[in-house]
Amino acid sequence: MRAVGLPGTAGREDGGDPAPPPGLVVLGHFDQPPGYGVDRPRGSASWLFTWTTAGRGRLWQGGAETSAGAGDLVVLAPGVPHGYAVEPGARHWRFWWAHCQARPSWAAWLRPYDTGDGVYVVTPTPAGVHGRVEAAFRRMHADARWTGTGAPPAPAIPDGQIAVAHGSAARELALCALEEIVLLTTAGARPAAPRPGLDARIRRAQELIDADPGAPHTVRSLAADVALSPSRFAHLFSRQLGQSPMRALREARLRHAARLLESTDLPVERVAAASGFASPFHFNRVFRERYGIPPGAYRTHH
């Protein structure tokens, strides 16, 4: 399908460019010259994901506006007037785009990049993930065109062709590829700035805790990982970070549990185990102490 054949919910009669109907997964790859632009005064009924590979684009939604360059993921939530165009002065804008209904789990990943009015700007993304993101978009485009018989089409950069996932298997495969894109970009963007004066060994121990809080870390295992004796490690960690290693581990586990409650439907007992808590009863008690409500109520609230 080409752009001219795309079904729309907003037409020229209301002053807007067409947007895909809700429920579809629609995507494509464009390389547009100066003068290209889309204006939707009623917004779209679905989420819009854009990934810029070259040139620059300008996107606006409600009162928020942003510029997108290579390696930037910009996401627009549904229901708010929006538009996008080649940025003035840019020679072109080459980008992937996808309309779909976002999975609920993506909300927690995108939240730190909310710039207002339903605009999420995920930047800067590490150069090391750009190739994999590009490959995921190609795979998404191929999977969306799969009929369910034989092998899916081979991934390739489309020449202006728009893919619409009609079958349930094609939709789910396409959304899995987009989920990989969202996770890759949101996990690597905006790395925390190193704390000034922090010992490199303590920083490394903190990174080990944050990377896998559910692992069976102990003072002894963390100390061994950073080549310190347990007593020296515990003393240095507490002095530099203001809390003991085990207190920092418990806080990391509680944060991880909160993210799982927000973004998955895992039973509370599974959340406790995945976060490193051996006892669901202990988990419920410390979670309530930390967040003021039990895990089940936290999930309902969020």
Secondary structure, DSSP 8 states (H G I E B T S, - for coil): --GGG---SS-GGGT------TT-EEEEEEEE-TT-EEEETT--SSEEEEEEEEE-EEEEETTEEEEE-TT-EEEE-TTS-EEEEE-TT-S-EEEEEEEE---TTHHHHHGGGEEETTEEEE----HHHHHHHHHHHHHHHHHHT--SSS--------SS--EEE-SHHHHHHHHHHHHHHHHHHHHHSS-----TT--HHHHHHHHHHHH-TTS---HHHHHHHTT--HHHHHHHHHHHHSS-HHHHHHHHHHHHHHHHHHH----HHHHHHHTT-S-HHHHHHHHHHHHSS-HHHHHHH-
